Amino acid sequence: MEDKKANIIATITILTLLLVIIAARVYLKLSKTFYLLAGVDVSLILAVFCFLAIRNRYNREKKLLESRYISEGRELRIEYSFLRKVAGVPTKFKLDDLEEATDGFRIQIGKGGSGSVFKGVLKDGSQVAVKRIEGEEKGEREFRSEVAAIASVQHKNLVRLYGYSSVNRYRFLVYEYIPNSSLDVWIFPGRGGSRRLGGCLTWDQRYQVAIDVAKALSYLHNDCRSKILHLDVKPENILLDEDYRAVVTDFGLSKLVARDESRVVTEIRGTCGYLAPEWLLEHGISEKSDVYSYGIVLLEMIGGRRSISRVENKNKKNGKKKKKLEYFPRIVMEKMRERRVMEIVDQRLIEAKEVNDEGQVMKLVYVALWCIQEKAKNRPDMAMVIEMLEGRVHVNEPPDSKLVVVDLLAAAGGDDDDDVDVTTGVRRVVEIPRLHIQRERHFRFPSVCSSLVSPVSPR
Ligand SMILES: Nc1ncnc2c1ncn2[C@@H]1O[C@H](COP(=O)(O)OP(=O)(O)OP(=O)(O)O)[C@@H](O)[C@H]1O
């Protein structure tokens, strides 16, 4: 606009000058010198005029290019954020966005070892669970491993990480919201607590959850660019969606391992009751350590009880009550030896007459016992577990097994009753100073037909 004005002014000025010169020539009869000076003036004015014209043209083209870049940049940005969403690449959120989404961190939906989890809604309407990681050094480590592990994974049975935020000492992880809480409130009686959530999963739902979790772990172990060891498989870290299908979460303790690395040595991490014996007995851990924890979770789903629990015993002689630890896998083995498999099953399911297929119960128990074999190499991998659960291969009876009880309750804080979470009987540990290992006597199934250590045989 300003350029146009300048052009008009320049044109008017030149015309006026010309008119003035001609008028002067006619009326004042001026000399040749005057014409010479006037000519120079006009040339100068013409030069200015040309300069203005060229500058105008240059500005116009510059503006055109700029606006093209802006619109192309906007398109690129839209495309980029679309691709991020499609590819599941996590977004970096601002703290303000998260405060707004969670209404100032108002609705707490969970609390774990590394922080609290809040419900929220993003601007685009998607429901999210925002985990606020608390604690300095440990929190940072868990934050990094969680983002690194989960950012690259895409599986319907693994929780999706929408984004994260790291501002000063505040660290947040933003997940898709999974509405039916975690598996523990659906298999252990009285776990819903003040949240009044949970109930009793049916047998079929439990069996489906077993398959879902096996698929999630098999994907982590076999189908990602690096092998991902979860290292904290337990009911609290298995969420249930609106159809009670399992979604594995909490990668805070996970470890990325190169494909060609069969074992890794790392500090003890995990949760009491779910730790595989090789954490202490062998050199390093592997994906088979997840298989072990998975086996324990299977037994807990079958029995509707924790693998380690405290029971009160009355002394027959003096009538005094005494608390003692009960190890459910040992009870399961004894029941299997006596061929009383249905006595292992959650009594609520038996009372509701929900379990009719004893063969299926037997299969699930066998798979669980294969998974908790003392020696990691004797356990099946997760891909094989899926084959067994989906009935594509026959499951052999597990062989003789030394049952290694890693007495982590004692290790984590002594035998002091006050020091243990009596509702769960378990405690999360990341670093354990000393460990008590107790080897159970050999357990022998009634009809071990083969010395071959293999969980399956061709159908
Ligand atoms: N995406 C989610 N959707 C709904 N609820 C969730 C979600 N993530 C976590 N929760 C709830 O919060 C609880 C704690 O979450 P999480 O286990 O991830 O925390 P944590 O601090 O890492 O715990 P842990 O002690 O197992 O490490 C879960 O048991 C669950 O009830």
The ligand as an SDF file (V2000), in Angstrom:
LIG
                    3D

 31 33  0  0  0  0  0  0  0  0999 V2000
   -3.4520  -45.7610   32.1820 N   0  0  0  0  0  0  0  0  0  0  0  0
   -4.1160  -45.9300   33.3100 C   0  0  0  0  0  0  0  0  0  0  0  0
   -5.4650  -45.9010   33.3120 N   0  0  0  0  0  0  0  0  0  0  0  0
   -6.1410  -46.0860   34.4720 C   0  0  0  0  0  0  0  0  0  0  0  0
   -5.5630  -46.2990   35.6710 N   0  0  0  0  0  0  0  0  0  0  0  0
   -4.2270  -46.3360   35.7290 C   0  0  0  0  0  0  0  0  0  0  0  0
   -3.4320  -46.1510   34.5660 C   0  0  0  0  0  0  0  0  0  0  0  0
   -2.1480  -46.2450   34.9130 N   0  0  0  0  0  0  0  0  0  0  0  0
   -2.1230  -46.4840   36.2270 C   0  0  0  0  0  0  0  0  0  0  0  0
   -3.3660  -46.5320   36.7400 N   0  0  0  0  0  0  0  0  0  0  0  0
   -3.7240  -46.7860   38.1420 C   0  0  0  0  0  0  0  0  0  0  0  0
   -2.6890  -46.3280   38.9930 O   0  0  0  0  0  0  0  0  0  0  0  0
   -2.0980  -47.4350   39.7230 C   0  0  0  0  0  0  0  0  0  0  0  0
   -0.6100  -47.2030   39.8980 C   0  0  0  0  0  0  0  0  0  0  0  0
   -0.0060  -47.0990   38.6080 O   0  0  0  0  0  0  0  0  0  0  0  0
    1.4470  -47.6470   38.3130 P   0  0  0  0  0  0  0  0  0  0  0  0
    1.5200  -49.0820   38.7190 O   0  0  0  0  0  0  0  0  0  0  0  0
    1.8110  -47.3410   36.9310 O   0  0  0  0  0  0  0  0  0  0  0  0
    2.2780  -46.7470   39.2990 O   0  0  0  0  0  0  0  0  0  0  0  0
    3.7020  -47.0060   39.8650 P   0  0  0  0  0  0  0  0  0  0  0  0
    4.0130  -45.8780   40.7730 O   0  0  0  0  0  0  0  0  0  0  0  0
    4.6470  -47.2280   38.7420 O   0  0  0  0  0  0  0  0  0  0  0  0
    3.4960  -48.3530   40.6600 O   0  0  0  0  0  0  0  0  0  0  0  0
    4.5070  -49.4940   40.9730 P   0  0  0  0  0  0  0  0  0  0  0  0
    4.6420  -49.5000   42.4390 O   0  0  0  0  0  0  0  0  0  0  0  0
    3.8720  -50.7370   40.4300 O   0  0  0  0  0  0  0  0  0  0  0  0
    5.7440  -49.1570   40.2170 O   0  0  0  0  0  0  0  0  0  0  0  0
   -2.4690  -48.6800   38.9140 C   0  0  0  0  0  0  0  0  0  0  0  0
   -2.4930  -49.8470   39.7010 O   0  0  0  0  0  0  0  0  0  0  0  0
   -3.8500  -48.2910   38.3800 C   0  0  0  0  0  0  0  0  0  0  0  0
   -4.8590  -48.5260   39.3410 O   0  0  0  0  0  0  0  0  0  0  0  0
  1  2  1  0
  2  3  1  0
  2  7  2  0
  3  4  2  0
  4  5  1  0
  5  6  2  0
  6  7  1  0
  6 10  1  0
  7  8  1  0
  8  9  2  0
  9 10  1  0
 10 11  1  0
 11 12  1  0
 11 30  1  0
 12 13  1  0
 13 14  1  0
 13 28  1  0
 14 15  1  0
 15 16  1  0
 16 17  2  0
 16 18  1  0
 16 19  1  0
 19 20  1  0
 20 21  2  0
 20 22  1  0
 20 23  1  0
 23 24  1  0
 24 25  2  0
 24 26  1  0
 24 27  1  0
 28 29  1  0
 28 30  1  0
 30 31  1  0
M  END
$$$$
